[in-house]
Amino acid sequence: MLVASIADAETALQQPWPFMDKPSRLEAIRMIEECLAGHCSHQAAFAAFKAAASEQGLLKRNPPSVGLRKFDGVAEDLL
């Protein structure tokens, strides 16, 4: 699932995770709730979500953009 917002993170945290009771996931849930209530920043809540997802091996890297691939090609040509 693509998570691009706090609402997406909230939905993702409601899905089955490998370790549902892991402290980092529970903290991410708390931080998302705090953010939605206006008590913490989106950045802090999203960072907690990313940390929990990373700890459980759920983050997937996006492939490089077309522009970045072109830049890599130019860099390789220069070397």
N, C-alpha and C positions, 0 to 999 in steps of 0.2 A: 504494500500500500504506500502511496505517495503521501508524505506528511509535509504540508506546506504552511500550516497555520496551527494556532492553539486549539481550535475546534477539531482539526484533523488529529492532533496529538491526543486529545481527550478520547476520540473515537478509537484510535489505535490502542490506547491503554485499556480499553474495555474488551479488546479481543484476547483470545488465549495467548499467553506468553509461555516460553519454556519453564520459567520459574516465577509463578504468580506472586509469591510472598517475599521475593527478594527486596531488601530494604531500598535499593535504588529505584525500583519500580514504584513502590509505595510512596517514596518521597516525590517522585515525578507526578504521581496522581495528586498528592497534596499541593504541590507547586502549581499545577494546572488549575486546580480548584481556587487557589489563592489568586491566581492571575485573573481568572474569570470573575472573581468577586472584586477585582480592582485593588488587591493588596500586594501584588508584586508585579514586576515587569514581564513583558512577553519574552524578553531575552533570557531572563533567569529561569522562567518556566520551561522554555524550549531547550535551554542548556541541560536542565535536569532530565528532560525527556530523552535528549540525545545520549546523555551519559548512561541512562538506564538501558536504552536500546543497544548501545554499543557493548555494554557489559554482558548482555545476553546474546550477542552476535547477530542482532537483527538489522543492523545498518548495512545498506548496500550503497556502494559508491556509484554516482552517476557517471556515465561515460563522458570523456572529454567532449567539449563542444566542437563544432566544425571549425570555429576560429582558432581554438587552442590546438587542434590537430594541425592546422595550416602553420601556425606559429612553430610547433614542434618540428615540422618538416623544414621550415626555413632555418631553424637553429641547427638541425642535423646537417644541412647543406653547408653551413658556415664552419662546422667542425670538420 
